[in-house]
């Protein structure tokens, strides 16, 4: 089995150092890069062959959930494990909806980290034991929502941000600057929005969003 290549993203250098030590001491795992924020992570992935990204949910410049969506949009083959101090079910649901394969708490053990990586590496999903104890029914509901997309918001968090700015009359260039992403990424999100809403023209997307009171409901 080849060495599993992992990139870390967290704005705390000491935490990255501890995680790197645990991973590099494990069998056939290696940290091949580190980033201090979401934007640096995305730049790193462009030039580094990576199997998994482990990132904090709260980072400067590009937050963890937004970073997950960027990774899944451009590097869908890369697995994502979120590492966080947040224990609320809302964070768990947003992480899973964004496409992450795992959610681990920072107070979980090093053994849990290695177990999480191995589980995801084999194609599974790993959740911190505390979620399995406290939110078992909620996890079932999340799975049901995922199986019935018509019952939930079809747009990702980033797509909702792009849609809001489109309604405000912003161009793709302006949106890219405001969200610290490339124009190409904005165009990708705009195409996805049209596809998910089954609309062909931007003006129709804007009219739909306004007529459905969609914008005021956005977080």
C-alpha positions in Angstrom: 0.0 0.0 0.0 1.4 3.4 -1.0 2.0 6.2 1.5 -1.1 8.3 2.1 -0.3 11.9 1.4 -1.9 14.4 3.8 -2.0 18.3 3.9 -2.8 20.1 7.1 -4.5 23.5 7.4 -4.9 25.3 10.7 -3.9 28.7 11.9 -2.2 27.4 15.0 1.3 26.2 14.3 1.7 24.2 17.5 -1.5 22.2 16.8 -0.2 21.5 13.3 3.1 20.3 14.8 1.3 17.9 17.1 -0.9 16.5 14.3 2.0 16.1 12.0 3.9 14.1 14.7 1.0 11.7 15.1 0.5 11.2 11.4 4.2 10.8 10.5 4.5 8.2 13.3 1.7 6.2 11.8 2.2 3.5 9.2 2.2 4.6 5.6 1.0 8.2 6.3 2.9 11.4 5.6 2.2 15.1 6.0 3.3 16.6 2.7 2.3 20.2 3.2 0.9 22.7 5.7 -1.2 25.9 5.4 -2.2 28.6 8.0 -5.5 29.5 6.3 -8.0 28.4 3.7 -6.6 30.4 0.8 -3.1 29.1 1.4 -4.5 25.6 1.5 -6.2 26.0 -1.9 -2.9 27.3 -3.4 -1.0 24.4 -1.8 -3.3 21.8 -3.3 -2.7 23.2 -6.8 1.0 22.2 -6.6 1.0 19.3 -4.2 -0.1 15.7 -4.9 -2.6 15.1 -2.0 -4.8 12.3 -0.9 -6.4 14.0 2.1 -6.8 17.5 3.5 -7.2 17.9 7.3 -8.5 21.3 8.2 -9.9 23.4 10.9 -13.5 24.6 10.5 -12.5 28.2 11.7 -9.6 29.7 9.7 -8.8 33.2 8.4 -9.5 34.3 4.8 -11.4 31.2 3.7 -13.3 29.4 6.4 -13.2 25.6 6.7 -16.6 24.9 5.2 -16.0 27.2 2.3 -12.6 25.5 1.8 -14.3 22.1 1.7 -16.6 23.3 -1.0 -13.7 24.7 -3.0 -11.8 21.4 -2.7 -14.7 19.3 -3.7 -15.4 21.6 -6.7 -11.9 21.4 -8.1 -10.3 18.3 -6.5 -13.2 15.9 -5.8 -10.7 13.0 -5.4 -9.2 14.6 -2.3 -10.7 13.3 0.9 -11.5 15.9 3.6 -11.4 15.5 7.4 -12.6 18.5 9.5 -10.9 19.0 12.8 -12.8 21.3 15.1 -13.6 22.3 18.7 -17.3 22.8 17.9 -19.6 20.1 19.1 -23.0 21.5 17.9 -25.0 19.5 15.4 -25.3 22.5 13.1 -21.6 22.4 12.4 -21.7 18.6 11.8 -24.6 19.0 9.3 -22.9 21.8 7.4 -19.6 19.9 7.2 -21.4 16.8 5.8 -23.4 18.9 3.4 -20.3 20.6 2.1 -18.9 17.1 1.2 -16.4 16.3 4.0 -15.8 12.7 4.7 -15.1 13.1 8.4 -15.5 15.3 11.5 -13.1 15.0 14.4 -13.0 17.0 17.6 -9.7 18.6 18.8 -10.1 16.9 22.1 -10.3 13.5 20.6 -7.2 11.2 21.0 -4.4 10.7 18.6 -5.6 7.2 18.1 -9.0 8.5 16.9 -7.2 10.7 14.4 -5.4 7.7 12.9 -8.6 5.7 12.9 -10.4 8.6 11.2 -7.7 8.7 8.4 -7.8 5.0 7.9 -11.6 4.8 7.8 -11.8 7.6 5.2 -8.9 6.2 3.3 -10.9 2.9 2.8 -14.0 4.8 1.6 -15.9 5.3 4.8 -17.1 8.3 6.8 -15.7 9.0 10.2 -17.4 11.0 13.0 -16.2 11.8 16.4 -17.5 9.4 19.0 -19.3 12.2 20.8 -21.6 12.7 17.8 -22.5 9.1 17.6 -23.5 9.2 21.3 -25.4 12.5 21.3 -26.8 12.9 17.8 -27.6 9.5 16.5 -31.2 10.5 15.4 -29.9 13.7 14.0 -27.4 11.7 11.9 -30.2 9.6 10.6 -32.1 12.7 9.6 -29.1 14.1 7.8 -28.8 10.9 5.8 -32.5 11.1 5.0 -32.1 14.7 3.8 -29.1 13.7 1.6 -31.3 10.9 0.1 -34.1 13.4 -0.6 -32.5 16.5 -2.1 -35.9 18.0 -3.0 -36.6 18.4 0.7 -33.5 20.6 1.4 -31.7 23.6 -0.1 -30.0 22.4 -3.2 -27.3 25.1 -3.1 -24.1 24.9 -1.2 -23.0 27.6 1.2 -20.7 29.2 -1.4 -23.3 29.0 -4.1 -25.7 30.9 -1.8 -23.1 33.6 -1.3 -22.6 33.9 -5.1 -26.3 34.0 -5.6 -26.7 36.8 -3.1 -24.1 38.9 -4.8 -25.6 38.2 -8.2 -28.9 39.6 -7.0 -27.1 42.7 -5.7 -25.9 43.2 -9.3 -22.2 42.2 -8.8 -20.2 41.0 -11.8 -18.2 37.8 -11.8 -15.0 39.8 -11.3 -16.5 41.7 -8.3 -17.8 38.5 -6.8 -14.3 36.9 -7.1 -12.7 39.8 -5.4 -15.3 39.9 -2.6 -15.1 36.2 -1.9 -11.3 35.9 -2.5 -11.7 33.2 -5.2 -10.9 33.1 -8.9 -13.2 34.3 -11.7 -13.2 30.8 -13.0 -14.5 29.5 -9.7 -17.3 32.1 -9.7 -18.3 31.0 -13.2 -18.3 27.4 -12.0 -20.6 28.2 -9.1 -22.9 30.2 -11.4 -23.2 27.3 -13.8 -24.0 25.0 -10.8 -26.7 27.3 -9.5 -28.4 27.4 -12.9 -28.2 23.6 -13.2 -29.5 23.0 -9.7 -32.4 25.5 -10.1 -33.1 24.2 -13.7 -32.7 27.7 -15.1 -30.7 28.8 -18.2 -30.3 32.6 -17.9 -28.8 34.6 -15.1 -31.7 37.0 -15.2 -34.1 34.1 -14.6 -32.0 33.0 -11.6 -32.2 36.5 -10.1 -35.9 36.7 -10.7 -36.5 33.3 -9.2 -34.4 34.2 -6.1 -36.3 37.4 -5.6 -39.8 35.9 -6.3 -39.2 33.1 -3.9 -37.9 35.4 -1.1 -34.8 33.3 -1.3 -32.3 36.0 -0.5 -33.8 37.1 2.8 -33.7 33.5 4.0 -29.9 33.2 3.4 -27.6 33.0 6.4 
